[in-house]
Amino acid sequence: MKNLLILIFVLLNVSSSFAIEIKIIHKIQNEIITNIDIKNEFKYLLAFNKKLKELDNETIFNISNDSLVRDKIREIEVKKRFEVTQLNDEYLNMLINLAYTNLGLRSLDEFEAYLKNNNLTLNDIKKKITIESLWRNLILTKYKDQITVNEQEIKNKLNNYKNKTIKEFQLSEILFEVKNKEEIVEKYNKIIESINKIGFANSASIYSFSESAKIGGNIGWIKENSLSNVIKEKIILLNIGEISKPIILSNGILILKIINAKKSTIDFDIEVEFKRATEYEKKRKFTQYSNIYFNKVKKNLEFND
């Protein structure tokens, strides 16, 4: 069955004068996913991570399929929980602006031209952004008491760094799950083997359940004072290009790659740095509870493949 699905996917990428038959690949509750949907998902993923072009067709199919199933499950739950499944225009436009800014584009017109070149439309992106935002609101509401941080501890930590030379890291991540501690080394080695073969970004697309997987695991620049002690201890001595040993966190097993690093002495604004540090920690906890709830929702849905 799997080989047949992959063949369908490959055929969709070959120019032909013949119409390609639309086939239902998954039924989840009353929703369906077709071979066309999976092809369109790949176009979406590729628009935000060009390195996916380096992968073979089977891997491309699996990544696109898993991503679309995940999004469809979230969409089903969002529609179940919210009476209104639309964002107000101002907030939606802000999120769109953030999306194209992260791609290095300067305007909405540039973004629309970029999407057209990738056989996508702005409406495709609006739908994705809307479901992601509503899912985020759902998790933040449901786990509001758990997605908290020790603000005083963060402020004390920042005060200790003020006017000192600190390191700042440009990081990429892979966050993966295991059933037990015995699996950590085995899966870590498997991921490292994949990284050596196809690169960190593509391996993140395959193995990471973090939201950053869609953009190759990239999480940008993080100051060392924003990192938890357990993470900092694992990466502080790494050189540019090196990859951390597995970091055991409450929300999974983390692998970090040092894309770049720099040292600087900064008389920083405590309030600005406090906001960044708390956002980073809340994001980490959000990922943990998002995954917990997703697995719970998935378990209760009816699947027909």
Long-range contacts (C-beta under 8 A, 24 or more apart in sequence): 1-305, 5-35, 5-61, 5-65, 6-57, 6-58, 6-61, 8-35, 9-35, 9-38, 9-39, 9-42, 9-57, 9-60, 9-61, 9-64, 10-57, 10-61, 12-36, 12-39, 13-39, 13-57, 25-65, 25-305, 26-69, 26-72, 26-303, 26-304, 26-305, 27-302, 27-303, 27-304, 27-305, 28-69, 28-72, 28-73, 28-76, 28-301, 28-302, 28-303, 28-304, 29-76, 29-301, 29-302, 31-72, 31-75, 31-76, 33-68, 33-69, 33-72, 37-68, 38-64, 38-65, 38-68, 39-64, 40-120, 40-124, 41-65, 41-67, 41-68, 41-71, 43-118, 43-119, 43-120, 44-120, 44-124, 44-125, 44-128, 45-205, 45-214, 46-118, 47-114, 47-115, 47-118, 47-120, 48-103, 48-214, 48-215, 49-201, 49-205, 49-214, 49-215, 49-216, 51-199, 51-201, 51-202, 51-216, 52-202, 52-205, 54-198, 54-199, 54-202, 55-198, 55-202, 59-198, 59-202, 59-206, 62-206, 63-205, 63-206, 67-214, 70-294, 71-128, 71-131, 73-294, 73-297, 73-298, 73-301, 74-131, 74-132, 74-135, 74-294, 75-131, 76-297, 76-301, 77-135, 77-138, 77-297, 78-131, 78-134, 78-135, 78-138, 81-138, 82-134, 82-138, 85-130, 85-134, 86-130, 87-129, 87-130, 87-133, 87-134, 91-133, 92-126, 92-129, 92-130, 95-129, 95-133, 96-122, 96-125, 96-126, 96-129, 99-125, 99-129, 102-215, 132-211, 135-290, 136-286, 136-290, 138-293, 139-286, 139-289, 139-290, 139-293, 140-286, 142-289, 142-293, 143-289, 143-293, 146-285, 146-289, 147-282, 147-285, 147-286, 147-289, 148-282, 148-285, 149-278, 149-281, 149-282, 149-285, 151-274, 151-278, 154-274, 154-277, 154-278, 154-281, 155-270, 155-274, 157-225, 157-277, 158-225, 158-268, 158-270, 158-273, 158-274, 158-277, 159-270, 160-225, 161-224, 161-225, 162-267, 162-268, 162-270, 163-265, 163-266, 163-267, 164-265, 165-263, 165-264, 165-265, 166-223, 166-224, 166-225, 166-263, 166-264, 166-265, 166-266, 167-223, 167-224, 167-236, 167-261, 167-262, 167-263, 168-221, 168-222, 168-223, 168-224, 168-261, 168-262, 168-263, 168-264, 169-221, 169-222, 169-223, 169-224, 169-235, 169-258, 169-259, 169-260, 169-261, 170-220, 170-221, 170-222, 170-258, 170-259, 170-260, 170-261, 171-218, 171-219, 171-220, 171-221, 171-222, 171-235, 171-256, 171-257, 171-258, 171-259, 172-200, 172-201, 172-204, 172-212, 172-216, 172-217, 172-218, 172-219, 172-256, 172-257, 172-259, 173-204, 173-208, 173-210, 173-212, 173-217, 173-219, 173-254, 173-255, 173-256, 173-257, 174-200, 174-203, 174-204, 174-207, 174-208, 174-210, 174-213, 174-217, 174-254, 174-255, 175-208, 175-209, 175-210, 175-249, 175-251, 175-252, 175-253, 175-254, 175-255, 175-287, 176-207, 176-208, 176-209, 176-252, 176-253, 176-255, 177-209, 177-252, 177-253, 177-291, 178-253, 184-246, 184-248, 184-253, 185-246, 187-253, 188-245, 188-246, 188-253, 188-255, 191-255, 192-243, 195-243, 200-243, 200-257, 209-252, 209-287, 209-291, 210-287, 211-287, 217-257, 218-259, 222-280, 223-273, 223-276, 223-277, 225-273, 225-277, 226-273, 226-276, 226-277, 226-280, 226-281, 227-280, 228-281, 228-284, 231-256, 249-284, 249-288, 250-288, 251-284, 251-285, 251-287, 251-288, 251-289, 251-291, 252-287, 252-288, 252-291
